């Protein structure tokens, strides 16, 4: 075996693979709540989320993400719809992660936070708290809302413009 083939095979075999699951209600498919094992009546109960995350941890996943938003889910990208045949509404992602943190040991907890209208201080405080109660297993997935009706919740007539930037938590020491 040549030196170069030996090096490339050892490099590729030492690259870790991280597995995760994105959690959103009864599932990502709009009709997931209709599945026989789905528990749509429990989506607003902390026990449901504890069960789902502890099952992911037993499956040795590295982390879970929790979806969030400032309005009800919609099949339209920029406005609400009037559908009643799909699950609508969700609990706060950071609060779900904070609730399941004490009953898990190693799985990472990555809530989605809509940063469009939320003050950075509030985001950093919430994630720092999650990091503390999870003993260092907190992550963050920022999302920007472009929905006009969500801006109106905050008394804004227009949607703020955002450019790319790097967000470094103040507690990280960087």
Secondary structure, 3 states (H helix, E strand, C coil): CCHHHHHHHHHHHCCCCCCEEEECCCCCCCCHHHCCCCCHHHCCCHHHHHHHHHHHHHCCCCEEEECCCCCCCCCCCCCCCCCCCCCCCCCCHHHHHHHHHCCCCCCEEEEEEECCCCCHHHHHHHHHHHHHHCCCCEEEEEECCCCHHHHHHCCCCCCCCCCCCCCCCHHHCC
